[in-house]
Amino acid sequence: MSANIDDALQTYIVESMELLQQMEEALLETEHRPDDPELINAIFRAAHTIKGSAGLFSLDHIVEFTHVAESVLDQVRDHRIILDGGLNALFLEVCDHLGSLMDALASGQRTPSAEIQTRSTALAMRLDRYLHNQAPLPAIRELDLSGLDWEDAPQTPLPVVASTAAAVGGVASGLWHVSLRSGPDLLRNGMDPLSILRYLNTFGQIVSLELVLGAIPPISLLDPESCYLGFELSFASTSDRSSIEGAFDFVREDSLIRILEPYCPLADYRSLFADMPEDSLMLGEMLVRCGSLTREELEQALRVQEERAAETAVTGEPAPRLGEVLVEQQLVDPPLVEAALERQQQGKLMDGATATAPASATAASTRSAGGGADASLIRVDAAKLDQLINLVGELIIAGAGAQLVARRVNVPELVEATGVLSRLVEDVRDSALTLRMVQIGATFNRFRRVVRDVAAELGKDIQLDIRGGETELDKTVVEKIGDPLTHIVRNALDHGIESADVRRARGKSAQGRLGLNAYHESGSIVIEVTDDGGGLKKERILRKAIERGLVSEGQILSDKEIFNLVFEPGFSTAEQISNLSGRGVGMDVVKRNIQALRGTVDLESVEGQGTTVRIRLPLTLAIIDGFLIGAGPSSYVVPLEQVVECIELPEGAKENLSASYLNLRGEVLPFIRLRDLFEIPGEPPRRENVVVVQYAGERAGLVVDQLFGEFQTVIKPLGKVFSHIRCIGGSTILGSGEVALILDVPGLVRHVTTRDGQAHLPKSASVQA
């Protein structure tokens, strides 16, 4: 049981972090659409679900803190509190603090530390001010009800309450009223209606309850596993609506629920009559016995209902709503009527499916019922996926060994069987890798908060544009690219985009723009961070590099080489050090982290117009399609998506060992001999081949001895001892058991294209292909 609770708790933490991410995104979006009710409801549902699920694990500190935030959000939904910039910023702090609570919970802290509790108290007090400083409510909300005897509430004379309630069209009862009609599958889904009643009594008192048994069929048709129970009850409590609604979270999807507030308009009860399957008179008698309605109020409600039905039958048009009549008679102000109608509408929606039950419970309920959109989804631990990928890798190696044996013995049936096995293994590999692919949009969306906070700190107006969020790549790559991207984005916000005054002086819009884009290119994913700021100043970068001895005086560098100097350790051209950047720490770490993912990073910039940082990453870090080649006794693997073509090395290049360029159909192709690069002894064969590879728009040739063809490669990382070796990206195991090195094509292309004299093709060194 303990293990099951721990597993459920971990699920709660994961789902809560997802809800907090959704909550943050909705809060950021409300800055542009503050009146969008869908966004406000999404924020409320996230907080409500986190609180409700925390109660299942007796996480009282989370329940208490979230309850305050939920109460404020409930007032925002009712338009009693305006979600302005200050409150929005406060809720972002609440979101961050809830994330800290989840992190502490994940580390095993079931009770908060003194520091966390202090932070919770401080935020709760700031939220509580909004609850006490809100606009005055209608008179019926301001009555002092503390002296009422709740146990005898239906029989207690309430002359003041009744007269005040009547003035605004409300009922006299100061009790909540709850109507529930259970769905037939409620018991099958593990829910007990009596447990709801017991839970209600923990924060209030059920004053009166009437059972509704009209749905029970004849005994011959009765299903002992189905639930036919319904009830009408009056409930005394000082809790808010969201707390009472929370008691029904687990049965909301299977049942019909209506909750009416104390002193609510009589029209709400008429709507209840219309929504419930029972006869209005019979249902009304139950409400009178519960104390929710007086006999006079019931007669008035039924009379108005009959009059409106008669008017509709004669004219074909519905009669005026109660609110319209009250406004015409100047009994209430129009905003109060609008708020009441909206609450009524939201109440109807809540009876449907707008309130989200705790995610784990809802998912369990849905799966039990055998339906729902999420019934086909299942949450899998990432470690299990990693184990699956490792096993698939071993399967690929074993399959390659079986193919070698089959070819060696030359048995046709065995060769055919291993061929079929190889194709099936390839399908399994593709399916397994697909499980690890996730969209990068979730990572991009986190930067909405970064841009907002950093721009506010710097006093800049910056708009974030996101494109390509649907682009997929390996989960491991997504997790590890977050920190490098964060530094690049913060650097662009601090140093790239100018202040509003400077932008206006340069003829630009006062609002700066930062773009995040992702797309696939040649088997890799490209991530671009673009800004429309001042761009990089080549002269300043070059001068700083000369001062630090990175470049010698008079050395000629291309623009790309100058820009890439900013990735040198400790390099910075910032004139002022800020809290964000300028200390020369970070860009070299960014480059190292990206290279650790077998990726590259490049800069493009136009002074006065902006800068683009372009990151290229492999789609996956585990298994790739490779092209197996040989040089001397060694075997090497080139990622297949980076291979353009293979050609035979021309005779002229064989005779001229100093040649390093080919004329490939009119284009200059620099090449390098793997024998020379890796200092492989021995004479090359009579026929050598050139493997043309491409990366980031640059092409180069690799001269090899043999071409073995396509090969499924399981990437094994090199140890720290070999981390300094250039042009090698990893290793793999062949079917024969031998180790083959995986070539780092980006590194090879850079090595070939940056050799001295590459910009000018020497005539003596060019060979016609």
N, C-alpha and C positions, 0 to 999 in steps of 0.2 A: 504494500500500500504506500509506504514511504517513497519507494522508487517511482511509483505512478504519480504521486503528488509532485515530486521533483521534476519529472518530465513535463507535467502540466504547467508548472511554474515557469519552466524555460520557454514553453510555448507562449505563455502569457507575456513574458518579457519581449520575445521576438515580435509578437503581434502588436504590443504596445509601442515598440519603437517604430513599427510601420505606421501606426496610427498617428504618432507624434510627427512623423515626416509629412503625412497628409495634412495634419493640422497646421504645420508650419507653412506648407505650400498654400493652403487656403487663406491663412492670415496675410501672407504676402500679396495674394491676389486681391484681398479686400481693400488694399491700399489704392487699387485702381477701380474696383467695383464695390464700394462700401455698402451699397444698398441691395446687393444680390442676396436674396434669402437662402439660396442653395449653398452658398459659401458659408454663411453663418450657421446653417443647420449642420453642415459637414463638420465645422469646428465643434459645435455642441455635441454631436454624436461621438466624435473622437474622445472628448473629455468624459462623456457619460459612459462609454464602453470601458475606458480605462478604470474609472471609479467602480463600476459594477463588478468587473472581473477582479479587481483588487479585494473587494469584499469577500469573494469566494475563498481567498487565501488568508483572510484576517489581517491584511496589510492596512491596519487602521490609519497609519500616518499618511498613506497615499490617499485613502478614502477621504480623510478629513480635509487634506489640502485641495484635492480635486473637487470636492463638494463646493467649496467656496468659489472656485473658478467656474464651476458649472452653474451656480446660482447667478453669477453675473452674466454668463452667456444666456441664461434663460431670460433675464431681463432685457438683454439685447435683442433676443428673438421677438419679445413682446413690444419692442420699440420704446421701452421705458428708459433705456440707456443707449446712448449713441456710441457706436464703435468708431471713435475718432482716432487720430494718429497717436495720442498718448495712451489710450486703452489698447490699441493694437500693439504698440511697443511693449506694454506691460504683459500682454498675453504671449508675446514672443519670449519674454523672460520666463513666463510660466512654463512654456513649452520646453525651454532649455533646462529648467529646474526639474521637470518631470523626467527628462532624459537622464539627468544626474541621479534621480531616485532609481531609475531602472538600471543604470550602471552599477549603483551600489547594491541593488538587489541581485544583479547577475554575479557580483563578487562574493555573495553569501551574506550580506548584511540585511537581515530581516527587520532589524530596528535601525532607525536613522541615527547617524552620529550627531554630536552636539552642534557641529557646524551646519550640517544639512537641516537640522531641526530649526536652527536660528534663521536660516535662509527661508524655510517654509513659512515660519511665523511672520517674517518681514513681508514676504509677498502676499500672504493671506491678509495682512492688515491693509496693504495698499489696495487689494481687491475689495476689501470690506468697505472702504471709503466710498466706492462707487455704489454699493448697496444702500448706504445711509444718506448719500447726497443726491439720490435720484429725485426726479420731479415728483411733486405730491400726487398721490393716488386719489381715486374717487372716494367720497365720504364713507362709503360702505367698507372700504379697506382700512380706514383710520379708526374704526371703533375699537374700544378696549374690550376684548373678549376674555381677558384673563380671569374674570370673576364667574364665568359661566360654569355650571355643573355639567361637565361633558357627559357623564353617565346618564343624566336625565335630560339631555339636550333637546330631544324631540318634544318633551312635555313642558319645558321651561318657557314661560311667557317672554316674548322678545318684542315688545311694542316698538322700541326705538329702532331696532334692527329691521323689523318688518316695514315700518313706515319709510325708512331710508332706502331699503331695498326696493320697495314699490315705486319710489320716486324715479328710479332709473330702470324699472322693468325687471328687477331681480327677484329671486325667491327669498323667503324669510329664513330658510334653514342655514345655519352656520356650519353645516356638516358637508364633508365630501360625499359624493355618491359614485359608486362603482357598479357598472353592469358588465357581466362576463357571461359569454356563451362558449363553452369549451368545444374545441374541435374534436372529431371522433378519434384522431390519432394521438391525442395528448398523452394518454397513459402509455401507449406503445413507445413513445419517445422518452419515457422515463420521468415524466413530470407528474406531480401530485397537486391537485387544486387545493388540498388542505394545507400544504406547506406554504402556499401563498398567503392564506389567511393567518397562519401562525407568524409569518414574517411581517405582515402588516401590523400585528399587535406589538411588534418590537419598537415601533416609533409612533404609535397612536393607539386608538382603541376602536374596535368594531362595535358600534352602538346597536345596530340591528341588522339582521340578515334574513333574506327570504330566498328559499330554494326555488329554482325554476326547473320543473321536471317535465315540461311539455314535449321535449324531444325524445323521451323514452318510448321505444316502439313496443308492439305487442311481445309477449314473452317468447313466442315462437320465432321472432325475428331478432331477438336481443343478442348482441355479440358481447360476451363477457370481457373482451379486451378493448372494447370501444368505450368512450366517455360521452355521456349524454347530459352531464351536469351543467347547470347554469345557476347564477345567483345574482341578486340585487342586494347591495349592502350600503349602509350609511356609516361613515368613518370619521372619527374625530381626531384631528392631528394638526399640529402647528408646522409640519413639514411643508416643503414646497412641492409643486406639481411633479418636477422631475424625480424626486425621491419616491413618490407614490407610483409613478409610471415605471420606475426601476424594479418594483416588485413583480411586474408582469413581463419582464424582459424575456424569460425563457419560454413563455407560452404565447407570446405576441403573434408569432407566425401561424400558429395553429388555431387561434381563438379570435372571437369578436369581443373587443374591449372598448368600453366608453367610460371616461372619467370626467365628472362634472364638478366644478369648483364650488365652494361655499358662496352663497348669494349670487350665483350666476344668473344670467337672464333667463326668464321663463322660456324664451325661444329655444334655449339649449335642450330643455326637457321635451319640447315638441319635436325637435330633431331626433331625440332619443326614441320617441314613440315611432317615428318614421323608420328608423334604422333597425329596430329590433323586430324579430319575427312574430312576437306575440300580439294579441289584440291590445289596442291602446288602453281601453278601459280596464282590462285585467292587469296590464302592466302598471297602470296608474294606481290601482288599489294597492299593489305591492309597494310602490313608492310612498304612499300615504302611511302604510304600516311601518315602513322603515323610518319615517319621520323626515324624509327628504322633501316631501311636498305636503302642504296642508290640503284639506278637502277643498277649500275655496280656490287654491292655486290649480289643483287638478281640474276642477270644473272650468276655470277660465282657460286653461291650456286646451282642453278638449273642445270648448266652444269656439275658440279662435281657429283651431284646426279644422272644425267643421265649416266655419264661415269661409275660410280660405279655399277649402275644397269646393264649396259651392260657387264661389266667385270664379275660380279657375274653370269650373265646368261651364259657366255661362259665358264668360268673356274670352276664355282661352288663354288668359294672361294671369300670371301669379299676382297675388295681392302685395301691397307694399310691405317691405320688411319692417320689423319692429324698430330697428335702429332709425330708419327714415322717419317713422312717426314720432319717435322721441326727439329727434333733431328739429322737426317741424314745430313741435310743441315747446321747444327751447328748454327741455328738461335736462338734457346733457349736451356737452360739446361734441362736435363732429369727430375730433381726434380720438375721443374715448370710445365712440361707437366703432370707428375703424379698427382700433386696437382690439376691441372685443370680438368683432367679426373675424379678424385675422387669427386670434387665439382659438376661436371656434373652428376655423378651417384647419388650423394646425392640429387641433385635437382630433379631427376626423382623419387627418393624415397619419397621426400617431397610432390610430386604431388599425391602420393598414400595416405599412412596413417601413415608415421613416425612422423609427427609433431602432437602433441597432443593438441587438443583444451582445453580450460578451462574445468575442469572435470564436473562441474555442467551443463554447457551449452552442452557439448557433451552428457552427460547422458540424458538431456532433449530432445536433437535432436534425439538420438537413440530411446527413448521411443516414441517420436512422430512418427517416421518412422515405429515403430512396429517391429524392428529387432535389430540385434547386440547381442553380447555375454552377455552384461550387462543388457539386457532388462528384465531379470528375477530377477535381484537384486534390493533391495530396502534398503535404509538407515533408520534405526529406532533409535529413541532416547533411550538411555539406561534406562532412568527413566520409559519409557513406558514398557520396558521388566520387570523391577523390579515390577511395578504395576501388570503386568500380573502374575508374579510368586506369589505375595501376594494373588491375587484373586484365583489362583489355590490352594494355601494352605488353604484358607477359604473353598473352594469347597470340599477339601479332608476331612476337619473336619466335614462339614455338611453331606457329604456322609456317614462318619462313624457313625454319629448320626442316620441317616435314617436306616442304617443296624441294629443298636441296637433295634430301634423301631420295625422293621420288625421281628426280632427274638423274641421279647417279645410278640407280638400279634400272632405270629406263623401262618401267612397267607401265604400259599405256593406261590401264585402269587406275593405277595409283596416281599417275600424273593428273588424270582427269579429276579424281576425287580431291586431291590437294588443291586443284584449281578452283573447284566449287567451294571448298573450305575457305580459301583465300578471299573469294568474293563475299561470302557470308561474314567473315571476320571484318572485312572492310565496311559492310553495312552496319554491323554491331558497333564498330568504331565511330562511324558517323552519327549513329543514334545516341551513343554515350556522350559524345562531344556536344551534341545539341542540348542535352540536359544541362550542361554547364554554361550555355550561352544566355546572357542576360542583356537587356537593352541598357545603353549608356545614358538614356534620358533621366533615370533616377539620380545618377551622379551629377548630371548637368543641373538638375532642378535644385540641388543643395546649394548651388552657387547663387541662387536668388537671394538667399539670406546673407551670404558673404558680401555680395555687391551692395545690398541695402545698407548693411552695418558699416562697411568700410567707406562707402560714399557719404554716409551721414557723419562719420568721424572726420573725413577730410573736407566736409562742406561742399561736396560736388554733387551735381545732378547727373546720374549715369543710368542709362537704360540697358538692360541685358537682353540680348536677342539669342534665342536657342534654336538651332536647326539640327536635323539628323539625330534626334533623340531616339528614334526607333532602331538605329544601327546597333547590331548585336556583336558582342565579343565575349571572350571567356571571363567567367566570374572572377577568377584569380587576378586577371589583368585589371578588371574594373576596381577591385579592392585596392590594388597597389598603385593605381594611377591617381587616386584622389589627392594625396599630399603634393605631388609635383604640380598638378593642375592648380591647387589652391595657391601655391607660391607664385605661379605664373600670373594667375588672375589678380592677386593682390599687388604684384609688381606693376601690372598694367594700370590698375586703378590709381596707384600712388604716383608712379613716374611717367606712365604713358599718357593718360588723359589729363589735359590741362584744366585749370579752374575756369569757371564760367567767364570771368572777366578777360582772361587771356584768350579764350576761345572767341569771344566776341571781337576782340581786337584783331584777331587773325581772320575774321570773316566767317567763322564757323557758328554752328548752332550752339547755344549755351548748354544744351544737354549733350553729354558725351555718350558714345555707344560702345558697348563691349559685346563681342559676338563669340559664341561657342558653337562649333560645327563639327560633325563627325560623318565620315563616309568611308566606303570600302574602295581600295585601289590595289590591284595586282596582288590579291591574297593578303593584304594588310589592312589595318584600319588607320585612318588618318584623322587626328584630332587637331583642330585649328582654334587658336585663341587670337581674336582680332580686335584691335582697338583703333579708333579714329583720332588718336592723340597726336603729340608732337613728333613721334618717330624717334629713331636713334640717330645721334649725331656722330657720324663717322670720324670726323676730325678729333672730337673729344675722346672717343674710344681709342683711336690710334695713338694720340698723345699720351693717354694714361698707360697704354700698353708699353710704349717706349720708356716711360718713366720707371715702370716696374721691371723692365728688362725682358718682357715677353716677346718683343719685336725689336729688331735692330734698326738703327737709324738708316733711312734710305731704302729699306726693304719694301718691295712692291707686293701688295696683297689685294686680292679681289674683295668686292663688297661682302660676299658671303663669309670669307675668312675673317674680315674685320668684325662683322657682327658676331661671329662665333667666339670671339675673344671674351665676350661677357660671361661665357661658361667657365672661364678659368677660375681656379680657387681664389677667393678673396678679392675678385675684381669688382669694382664699383665705380661709377662716374657720378654718383649722387653727391650734390653739393651740401645737402643737409641730411642728417640721420634722423629718421622718424621711427615711431613705434612699429611701423609696418615693414620697412626695408631700408636699405642704404648702407648696411654694414658689410656688404660683400659676402655674406653668408647665405647660401641658398641656391643660386643658379648652378653652381658646380654640383651641388647635391642633387638638384633636379636632373641634371644630365646623367649622373651616375645611376640614379634610380631608374631612369628610363632605359639606359643601356643594360641594366640588370634584367630588364624585361625583354631583352633582345630588340630594343627599339632605338630610334634615333630622334634627335630634336634639332631643328634648324630655325633660323630667323630670316625674315624678310622685312625690310623697313624702307619707307620713303620719308625723309625728313619733312615735317610739317603736315604729313597726311596720315601717318599711323604705322602700326607694326603688326606683323602676323607671326606667331610662334606655331610651328607645325611639328606635330609629334606623330611618328609612324610606329605602330606596334603590330606584332603578330596577332592573329585572331585567337590563337590558343597557345598555351605553353607546354602542352603534353604530347600530342601526337600530330605528325604532319606527313604529307606526301612528299617524298624526297626523290632525288635523282642521284643514283649511285655512280661514282666515277673512281678511277684509280690513277695513282701516280707512283711509280715504283712499286714496292711491295705493299704500300698503304692504300686504304680505301677511304673515301670521303663522301659526304652527303651534302647536296645542295638542295634547299627548299624548292620543290617543283614549281611553285607559283612564281618564282623569281627567275626561272630559266626561260629564255626567249627562243633560242634555237641552238643547234649544234652543227658545226661545219668542220671540214678538214683543214688543218693548218697548211697554208700555201708553202710550196717548195722554197720560195725566197726567204721565208721566215725561218725555215729549218737551217738554211745555209748561213743566214745572217743572225747569229745568236744575240747581237745587240739590238735587233729590231724589237720594238715595243708597241707598234701601232699597225693596224690593218686598215685597208681601204675597203670597207664592207658596203658594197653597192652605193658608192659615192659618199659614205659617211665614215668619219674617223672613229675607229674602235681601238682604244687602248687595251692592251692585254698584258697578262703576267703569267709566267710559267710556274706552276705549283712546285716543280722540282727546285727552281731557284728560291721560291718563297720559303719553303720548308727545308731547304738544303738537303735534298734527297740524293744520295750518291748513286753512281751508275750512269750508263748511257741511256738516252731516251730511245723508244722504239722507232722503227722506220716511219711509221704512220702515227702522227699526233693529231689530236682533235682540239677544237676550241669550243668551249661551252660559253655561249653569250648569255650574260645575266644582266638583270636590270633592277634598279632600286631608286626610288624617288626621282624618276625621269632620267637618271644617268645609266649608261651602259658600259660594260667592260667585258673582256674575254678572259677565260681561264683555260690555259693550255694544259691538257691532261694526256695521260698515256692511253687510258681505256674508258669506254662508256659501257656501263653495265645495265642501264635502264632505270625505270621507275622502281621505287622501293618505299614501302610504308615504314616510317621512322618513329621510334619511341625516343623522345628526347630525354637524355640523362644529363643533368647539370654537371659541370666540372667542379672539382673541389677548389678550396681557397688556394691551394698550392699552385694551381694552374690558372688562376684568375688573371694573371698578368699577360698571358699569351694572347697575341693579337690575331685577328682574323679567324678565330675558332669560337663557335658559339655553344658547343656542347658535344656530347658523344652519344653513340647508340650501339646496340649489340646486334650483329648480323646473325642470320640463321645458322651460320657455321660456328657461332660462339665468339668470333673475333670482334674487336672493338673498331668502330669507324668513327672518325671525327666529323662533326657537322660544321660546315663552313659558315662563317659570319659574313654573308653577302654584303650587308651595308658597310662593314669594316673593309672588306676587299675592294668594294667600289671606291670608297674614300681613299684607300691606299693607292689604287691605280690612278685615279683621276687627279690626285694632288701631287704626283711626282713632278720633279723639276722639269720645266720645259713642256708641260702638257698643253699649255695654251697655244704653242706654236709647233706644228708638226714638222720635224726634221725630215728633209727629203730622203736622206740616207737611211732613215729608220722606218720609212713607210713601205708597206708591202701590199700588193694588190690581192684581194681575196676573190 
